[in-house]
Amino acid sequence: MGKADICVTYDIPLAEHCLKNKASIIAPNGRRFTEDNIGMAIATREIMGQIRGIGEATTGPTPFNKADRSKFLNFMETTVRSARALEFVETY
């Protein structure tokens, strides 16, 4: 993964790895992973894992809805355009 790449994933450790390589990361529900929020996402993931580990019932993600789809599509369009522009600049 590099600057002009886009990773679509719910996998937070994968998102962190891709961010280190300067890729753009988005979850299928439209949530963006950035340098500013990946730490909180990792911490939350760890806490929720510990809660599940002691046997507490937790809820999963909210159901996918039209707003999620719209947010995802808008981000993807913007990111693809930015990646293409970056790729063009690096080529010349």
C-alpha positions, -999 to 999 in steps of 0.1 A, spaced: 0 0 0 12 35 -8 0 71 -11 -22 65 -41 -38 33 -27 -72 29 -10 -79 1 15 -115 -8 22 -117 -28 55 -132 -31 89 -99 -47 101 -84 -21 124 -49 -36 126 -48 -38 88 -60 -2 87 -32 9 110 -6 -10 89 -19 7 57 -19 41 73 18 37 81 23 33 44 3 65 37 -27 48 21 -62 60 24 -84 38 46 -122 35 47 -146 10 63 -175 -3 42 -198 19 63 -180 50 52 -159 55 84 -125 69 76 -94 57 95 -68 84 99 -37 91 119 -59 111 142 -84 84 150 -66 50 145 -53 51 181 -87 54 196 -100 26 172 -73 3 184 -79 11 220 -116 5 217 -110 -28 199 -88 -39 227 -113 -29 254 -142 -46 236 -120 -78 232 -114 -78 270 -151 -73 277 -160 -102 254 -132 -123 270 -148 -121 304 -181 -133 290 -200 -100 287 -224 -98 258 -217 -70 234 -235 -57 204 -221 -58 169 -219 -29 145 -251 -10 136 -269 -23 105 -257 -8 72 -280 19 60 -285 45 32 -265 71 50 -235 47 54 -237 39 17 -238 76 7 -209 84 31 -188 55 16 -195 65 -20 -187 102 -14 -155 94 3 -145 69 -24 -151 94 -52 -131 120 -34 -103 96 -26 -100 81 -60 -98 116 -76 -71 126 -51 -52 93 -57 -53 99 -94 -41 134 -91 -12 123 -68 -3 95 -92 -3 120 -121 20 144 -101 44 116 -91 46 104 -127 56 138 -141 
